[in-house]
Each structure stands twice: as C-alpha cells, then as structure tokens.
Amino acid sequence: MDNNLQWDEFIKVEMRVGTVITAEIFEEARNPSYKMTIDFGKYGLRKTSAQITKLYKPEEIIGKQIVAVTNFPEKQIANIMSQCLVLGAMGRGQQVTLINPESNIENGTRIG
C-alpha cells in the first residue's frame, strides 16, 4: 500500500505557530481535554480542544507557543467549533507532548 504524500500534497498543510491565550477544562467533551484559544497573529484567534490533560495543567500552557494545523475544515467537538488541530507526539499511555518552537517566534509563522 502506497501512502506516501506527494510534495504538492504536503505543502497544502498549513502548520503555524500560535500562543495559547486561554485554556480550561472542557467538561462537555467525551475524553478529558482542554478548551483553548490560540493567537496566530495576523491569522487571528482560533478555538480548539486538545486531549493534553495527562501532562499539562491549564495554567502551564497559557502563554506557551504551540504548533497547529490551521487549514483543516472546522469540526464540531461537543459544544465548540474546533478551528485548528494542535500537534503533539503520542507517548505511552496516550500521553500527548505538545510540539513547540525552541524559542519564541512570531505568531502565525508557518512551519515548513
């Protein structure tokens, strides 16, 4: 089975750096997660949820820069419309470690 992406497919995925502005427990979600608002600079504020509760507390991620896919279609998750997909590495026991830049860079910067 050939599941390799072609270059022209990959460049369509917009992964951008954003700063977490708000994070709170998402009580309405099926799986433990946080509701978040992320600032992507000139690309605006986006709402989403992330199942990152095993390694992070809400107050630890506010102000943290993360990487997210910003050009997926919006998706209804419980009572919010998710506007981006926060990226993380899946570890043991479904622990998600956020992907973030080594140093602060401008919000909205594209990952390439």
C-alpha positions in Angstrom: 0.0 0.0 0.0 1.5 3.3 -1.1 0.6 6.0 1.4 3.5 8.4 0.6 2.5 12.0 0.2 3.5 13.9 -2.8 5.2 17.3 -2.3 2.3 19.2 -3.7 0.0 17.5 -1.1 2.3 18.3 1.8 2.7 22.0 1.1 -1.1 22.3 1.3 -1.0 21.6 5.1 -0.6 24.9 7.0 1.2 24.2 10.3 1.6 27.5 12.1 3.0 28.7 15.5 0.5 30.2 17.9 0.4 31.3 21.6 -2.2 29.8 23.9 -4.3 32.6 25.3 -6.9 30.6 27.3 -7.1 27.1 28.5 -9.7 25.5 30.7 -11.1 22.1 31.4 -13.6 21.0 28.7 -16.3 19.5 30.8 -18.6 18.7 27.9 -16.0 16.7 26.0 -16.2 12.9 25.9 -12.5 12.4 26.6 -10.5 14.5 29.1 -9.4 17.6 27.3 -9.0 21.4 27.5 -10.8 24.2 25.6 -8.2 26.6 24.2 -8.0 29.9 22.4 -4.8 30.3 20.4 -3.4 33.5 18.9 -2.0 33.0 15.4 -1.0 36.7 14.9 -2.3 38.0 11.5 -4.3 34.7 11.1 -6.4 35.6 14.1 -7.6 33.8 17.3 -8.8 30.2 16.9 -10.6 28.0 19.3 -10.0 24.3 19.7 -9.8 21.5 22.2 -6.8 19.2 23.0 -6.5 16.0 24.9 -3.4 17.0 26.7 -4.6 16.7 30.3 -2.2 13.9 31.3 1.0 16.1 31.1 -0.3 19.6 31.3 -2.4 21.8 33.6 -4.3 24.7 32.0 -2.2 27.3 33.8 1.0 25.7 32.5 0.0 26.1 28.8 -1.3 29.6 28.9 1.3 31.8 27.2 3.0 28.7 25.7 3.7 28.7 22.0 2.5 25.6 20.2 2.2 24.3 16.6 -1.2 23.6 15.0 -2.7 22.8 11.6 -4.8 25.9 10.7 -6.3 24.9 7.4 -8.5 21.9 8.2 -12.2 22.4 8.0 -13.9 23.4 11.3 -15.1 20.5 13.3 -17.9 20.4 16.0 -16.5 19.0 19.3 -19.2 18.9 22.0 -20.4 22.5 22.2 -17.5 24.3 20.4 -16.4 24.5 16.8 -12.7 23.5 16.6 -10.8 25.8 14.2 -7.4 24.2 14.3 -5.6 21.0 15.3 -2.9 21.3 18.0 0.0 19.0 17.2 1.7 16.7 19.7 3.6 13.5 20.0 1.8 10.4 21.3 3.7 8.8 24.1 3.0 5.8 26.4 -0.5 5.7 27.9 -1.8 8.2 25.3 0.2 11.0 26.9 0.4 13.8 24.4 3.6 16.0 24.4 3.0 19.4 22.7 5.2 20.3 19.8 6.5 23.8 20.2 9.3 26.0 18.9 12.6 26.1 20.8 12.5 29.9 21.2 9.7 32.4 20.8 8.9 33.4 17.3 6.1 35.5 15.7 2.7 34.0 16.0 1.4 32.8 12.6 4.8 31.7 11.4 4.4 28.8 9.1 6.2 25.5 9.7 7.8 24.2 6.6 
